[in-house]
Amino acid sequence: MRRFDTLLWDLDGTLLDFKQSERYALDVCLAQYGVTMTEEMLARYSAINEGYWKRLELGEVTKQELLPGRFRDFFAAENITHINPVRIQERYQRELGTKTFYIDDSLELLTHLKELGYRQYMVTNGVVITQNIKMKNSGFDRIVDGVFISDELGFEKPRAEFFEKAFERIPDFQREKAILIGDSLTSDMRGANNAGVCACWYNPDGKENDKGVTLDYEIENLQQLYTVLGEEAYGKI
């Protein structure tokens, strides 16, 4: 008998390469206003953006503050005064989902896991319009059994309430049969701890677990999940 029957997937940074999408979206949006993006600008925006999302996880800011706030801070740092933070962030959210970049053959992986009979759900803190576009353009919408987005549930990962709302919508859900796979210690792995499900940390860069979270499994390539699930014969590595 399988230990797990329900896979809870983080989307950005786990199945899809958010950094590549971020680069594409920011470049396109800035070019619209005659600004040429440099590597330094990308790094600065990325750091500001990550800071805002960490503050969101801690409940220090709201999503409504985060979305324009990151651009407001970025433009201040770059001395850009002719771009409206609210207007650019609206296009930016659409562009983020326009091009999808798979990690570790993730589309093939999820397709095969579906064929093997696993139930799969997305659990994400992303913006609704962006995540829905990503799901459609990536093809994941035709594979997974459901998508849970923080904006729609009313709570952000890693809060237990996020997962309680999600679990209520999964038929015959059993915590002991579920595993959450994600790249973030503070959002995904702490979320798994708060939710009482197994935590599988996707850690391709070999980072240190310095957040005090409990990990049940750690993988550096998504294909290693086959071994975690006891499906060794199917793994590519």
Secondary structure by P-SEA (a helix, b strand, c coil): cccccbbbbbcccccccaaaaaaaaaaaaaaaacccccaaaaaaaaaaaaaaaaaaaaccccaaaaaaaaaaaaaaaaccccccaaaaaaaaaaaaacbbbbccaaaaaaaaaaaabbbbbbbbcccaaaaaaaaaaacccccccccccccccccccccaaaaaaaaaaccccccccccccccccccaaaaaaaaccbbbbbccccccccccccccccccccccccccccccccccc
